[in-house]
């Protein structure tokens, strides 16, 4: 049921290194994330590059705002500057509308200016290269990406976001490759939206146990990588009772993860999600959690529609100022404006839908 934002890693991004130099002006708001533009490439792939004489290269400098080291047991989100892709679809659409629809362009920048999850799956190419590109292209300026790994076999039970690795063995290899590429960088990982929420929907009992074992190995591998923090996705408050979800999380290795994520790609309001998260936390030894607030500003519809429901709004902007010691962050894990699938007039899952994005921004309570 989770539609994914496909991270396009162009050849320029694949070659990014810690020596990329940009001049950035980043303001830090109290309780909010400080963000910096995308550094995976200095211009969109179609932009021409002017020829110039060779320029002598200075020695690589220490980034002006180096990424703080990860400290296990502390809030992984605290004190970080978060990565914003300046060529994200909302910002590009806003620029296209500046001349003809300036008011709408300004509204879209409510979305385009915020950090969102970077989704990585089989469309991303080689996992090691993708991880290295994300780490080098962000950490070199002192920013950190939130990366959503979405490649579990039999993903989404064959629904709108179907796909994933061809087998558990292939998935394990993919995770090892991702961890290898991420080594030396600071990343926050949201692990496999849908995987636990849909655990009993389309898998045999044996396959359910295999999925849990596969996810536990993924947690072990990722958490053993010094700069990676892991939140296992735990679905949403309408999917499974908290005690049942806690059992699934325990089977998937929550004891060794930093925490769990809730409401990814869903619309359920923050208050019921907090109550659900607290119940799961109590059943998992006090584990912390994060909440996707990207589209829950008006809560869910009365019939809990999950696929492009009308009348929704962006929720609280990404922040660590959650007012709850168990909640490490509110974050926009699914980019607002990306379709849930070919339902209610939407394009295919993951495609940016400008008019839906505009409606989400217009209805925001901030």
C-alpha positions in Angstrom: 0.0 0.0 0.0 3.0 2.3 0.1 3.7 4.1 -3.1 7.4 4.8 -3.4 9.3 7.9 -4.4 11.8 6.6 -6.9 15.2 8.1 -6.3 16.8 8.9 -9.7 20.6 8.6 -9.4 22.0 10.1 -12.6 25.5 9.4 -13.8 26.7 12.7 -12.4 25.3 11.7 -8.9 27.1 8.3 -9.2 30.4 10.1 -9.5 29.9 12.6 -6.7 32.7 12.7 -4.1 33.4 14.4 -0.8 35.3 17.1 -2.8 32.2 18.6 -4.3 32.2 22.2 -3.2 29.1 24.4 -2.9 28.4 27.8 -1.3 25.3 27.3 0.8 23.4 29.6 3.1 21.4 27.6 5.6 19.3 29.1 8.4 18.6 27.0 11.5 15.1 27.4 12.9 14.5 26.4 16.6 13.1 22.9 16.8 13.2 22.5 13.0 15.6 20.7 10.7 18.2 22.8 9.0 18.4 21.7 5.4 20.7 22.1 2.4 20.1 21.7 -1.3 20.9 18.5 -3.2 24.5 18.1 -4.1 24.2 14.9 -6.1 24.8 17.1 -9.1 25.5 20.8 -9.7 22.7 21.1 -12.3 19.8 19.1 -13.6 20.9 16.4 -16.2 19.6 18.5 -19.1 21.4 21.7 -18.2 24.3 22.7 -20.4 27.7 23.1 -18.9 29.8 26.0 -20.1 33.3 25.2 -21.2 36.1 26.9 -19.3 39.9 26.8 -18.8 41.2 24.3 -16.3 41.3 25.7 -12.8 43.9 24.5 -10.3 42.4 22.3 -7.6 42.8 23.3 -4.0 43.3 20.6 -1.4 40.0 19.1 -0.2 38.7 21.1 2.7 36.9 20.0 5.8 33.2 20.6 5.3 32.1 23.8 7.1 29.4 22.0 9.0 30.7 18.4 9.4 28.2 15.7 10.2 28.2 14.8 13.9 29.2 11.2 14.6 26.5 8.7 15.3 26.2 7.9 19.0 24.2 4.7 19.6 21.5 5.2 22.2 21.0 8.9 21.4 18.3 10.4 19.2 19.8 9.9 15.7 17.9 13.0 14.4 19.1 15.4 17.0 21.5 18.1 15.9 21.6 17.2 12.3 21.1 19.3 9.1 18.9 17.4 6.7 19.3 17.0 3.0 16.9 18.7 0.5 17.1 17.9 -3.2 16.8 21.3 -4.8 15.6 19.7 -8.0 12.7 17.9 -6.3 9.5 17.7 -8.3 7.6 20.2 -6.1 10.4 22.9 -6.5 10.7 22.3 -10.2 6.9 22.7 -10.6 7.0 25.8 -8.5 9.6 27.3 -10.8 7.6 26.4 -13.8 4.5 28.2 -12.3 6.4 31.3 -11.2 5.4 33.4 -14.2 1.8 32.2 -14.7 0.7 31.0 -11.2 2.9 32.8 -8.7 0.6 32.2 -5.7 0.4 28.5 -6.4 4.2 28.4 -7.0 4.7 29.9 -3.5 2.4 27.3 -2.0 4.3 24.4 -3.6 7.5 25.6 -2.0 5.9 24.6 1.3 6.6 21.1 0.1 9.7 21.7 -2.0 11.6 23.4 0.7 11.4 20.5 3.2 13.5 17.4 3.7 11.8 14.2 2.6 12.7 10.6 2.4 14.9 9.3 -0.4 13.6 6.0 -1.5 15.9 3.3 -2.8 14.9 0.0 -4.4 15.5 -2.1 -7.5 15.1 1.0 -9.7 18.1 2.6 -8.1 20.7 0.3 -9.8 23.7 -1.0 -7.9 23.0 -0.7 -4.2 26.6 0.0 -3.2 26.9 2.8 -5.8 23.5 4.3 -4.7 24.5 4.3 -1.1 27.8 5.9 -1.8 26.2 8.6 -4.0 23.7 9.5 -1.3 26.3 9.5 1.5 29.0 11.4 -0.4 26.6 13.8 -2.0 25.1 14.9 1.3 27.6 14.3 4.1 30.3 16.3 2.3 28.3 19.4 3.1 27.4 18.4 6.6 23.9 17.2 5.7 22.3 13.8 6.3 19.6 12.0 4.2 16.8 9.9 5.5 16.8 6.9 3.2 13.9 4.5 2.7 14.9 1.0 1.8 12.0 -0.6 -0.2 13.1 -3.8 -1.9 11.8 -6.7 0.2 10.7 -9.7 -1.9 6.9 -9.7 -2.7 6.8 -6.0 -1.9 3.3 -4.6 -1.3 1.7 -8.0 -1.9 1.6 -7.3 -5.6 -0.4 -4.1 -5.3 0.4 -0.7 -6.8 4.0 -0.8 -5.5 4.7 -4.4 -6.3 8.3 -5.5 -7.0 11.3 -6.0 -4.8 14.2 -8.5 -4.8 13.7 -11.8 -6.4 14.4 -13.8 -3.3 15.4 -13.4 0.3 18.9 -14.4 -0.6 19.1 -11.7 -3.2 17.7 -9.2 -0.7 20.4 -10.1 1.8 23.1 -9.5 -0.8 21.5 -6.2 -1.7 21.5 -5.1 1.9 25.2 -6.1 2.3 26.0 -4.1 -0.8 24.1 -1.0 0.4 25.9 -1.2 3.8 29.2 -1.4 2.0 28.5 1.7 0.0 27.2 3.6 3.0 30.3 2.7 5.2 31.9 5.9 6.3 28.8 8.1 5.9 26.0 9.1 8.1 22.5 8.0 7.0 19.2 7.4 8.7 17.4 4.4 7.3 13.7 3.6 7.3 13.5 -0.1 6.7 10.8 -1.6 4.4 7.5 0.1 4.6 4.6 -2.4 4.3 6.8 -5.4 5.1 5.4 -5.9 8.6 2.0 -4.3 8.1 1.3 -6.8 5.2 3.1 -9.7 6.8 0.0 -12.0 7.0 -1.8 -10.7 3.9 -0.1 -12.7 1.2 2.7 -14.8 2.8 2.5 -18.4 4.1 3.4 -19.0 7.7 6.8 -20.2 6.5 7.3 -17.2 4.3 6.3 -14.9 7.2 9.1 -16.4 9.3 11.5 -16.1 6.4 10.7 -12.4 6.0 11.2 -11.7 9.7 14.6 -13.5 9.6 15.6 -11.6 6.5 14.7 -8.3 8.1 16.5 -9.1 11.3 19.6 -9.8 9.3 19.2 -6.5 7.5 19.0 -4.7 10.8 22.1 -6.5 12.1 24.1 -5.6 8.9 22.9 -2.0 8.8 23.3 -1.3 12.5 26.9 -2.7 12.4 27.7 0.0 9.8 29.0 2.8 12.1 27.1 5.7 10.5 23.7 4.1 9.9 20.7 4.4 12.2 17.7 2.1 11.5 14.0 2.5 12.1 12.0 -0.6 11.2 8.6 0.3 9.6 5.7 -0.7 11.7 2.8 0.2 9.5 0.0 2.5 10.8 -2.5 2.6 13.6 -5.2 1.0 11.5 -3.3 -2.1 10.4 -2.5 -4.4 13.3 -3.1 -4.2 17.1 -0.1 -2.8 18.9 0.7 -6.1 20.7 0.7 -7.9 17.4 2.9 -5.3 15.7 5.2 -5.4 18.6 5.6 -9.2 18.1 6.4 -8.6 14.5 9.0 -6.0 15.3 10.6 -8.2 17.9 10.9 -10.9 15.2 12.4 -8.4 12.8 15.1 -7.3 15.2 13.8 -4.2 16.9 16.0 -4.9 20.0 19.1 -3.9 17.9 17.4 -1.1 15.9 17.2 2.5 16.9 13.4 2.4 16.7 10.4 2.1 14.5 8.5 4.3 12.0 4.8 4.8 11.8 2.3 6.2 9.3 4.6 6.0 6.3 2.6 7.1 3.2 -0.6 7.2 5.2 -2.9 10.0 6.4 -3.8 9.0 10.0 -3.6 12.0 12.3 -0.7 12.4 14.7 -2.6 12.0 17.9 -3.9 8.5 17.3 -0.5 7.6 15.8 1.2 8.7 19.0 -1.1 6.5 21.1 -0.4 3.6 18.9 3.3 4.2 19.0 3.3 4.4 22.8 1.5 1.1 23.0 4.1 -0.5 20.7 7.0 1.1 22.6 5.7 -0.2 25.9 5.7 -3.8 24.4 9.2 -3.4 22.9 11.1 -2.2 25.9 10.6 1.5 25.4 11.8 1.8 21.8 11.6 5.2 20.3 9.7 6.0 17.0 9.3 8.5 14.2 6.0 9.6 12.5 5.4 10.4 8.8 3.5 13.7 9.0 3.8 14.5 5.3 0.1 14.1 4.5 -1.8 13.8 7.8 -2.7 17.5 8.4 -6.4 16.7 8.1 -6.2 13.1 9.3 -7.6 10.2 7.4 -11.0 10.1 5.7 -13.9 8.6 7.7 -13.5 5.3 5.8 -9.7 5.4 6.1 -8.9 5.6 2.4 -5.2 5.2 1.7 -5.0 5.7 -2.0 -5.1 9.4 -3.1 -8.0 10.4 -0.9 -9.4 13.9 -1.5 -9.2 16.8 1.0 -6.0 15.9 2.7 -3.3 18.3 3.9 0.4 18.3 4.7 1.0 17.9 8.4 3.6 19.2 10.8 6.8 20.2 9.1 9.8 17.9 9.8 11.1 18.6 13.3 12.7 17.1 16.3 10.5 19.3 18.5 7.9 16.7 19.0 7.0 17.3 22.6 7.2 13.6 23.3 10.4 12.0 24.7 9.6 8.7 22.8 9.2 10.4 19.4 12.6 11.2 17.8 11.1 13.2 14.9 8.2 14.1 12.8 9.4 13.7 9.2 8.0 13.6 5.6 9.1 10.1 4.8 6.9 9.9 1.7 7.3 13.1 -0.4 3.9 14.9 -0.4 2.4 15.1 -3.9 3.6 11.7 -5.1 0.7 9.5 -6.1 -0.3 6.4 -4.2 -1.3 4.7 -7.4 -3.7 4.7 -10.3 -6.7 5.4 -8.1 -9.0 8.5 -7.5 -7.6 10.0 -10.7 -3.9 9.6 -9.8 -1.0 8.7 -12.0 1.1 5.6 -11.2 2.6 5.1 -7.8 5.5 7.4 -7.1 4.8 9.9 -9.9 4.5 13.5 -8.9 1.0 14.9 -9.2 1.1 18.7 -9.2 -2.6 19.4 -8.5 -2.7 17.0 -5.6 0.5 18.6 -4.2 -1.0 22.0 -4.5 -4.2 20.9 -2.6 -2.1 19.4 0.2 -0.2 22.6 0.5 -3.3 24.9 0.4 -4.9 23.0 3.2 -1.9 23.1 5.5 -2.6 24.6 8.9 0.7 26.6 8.8 
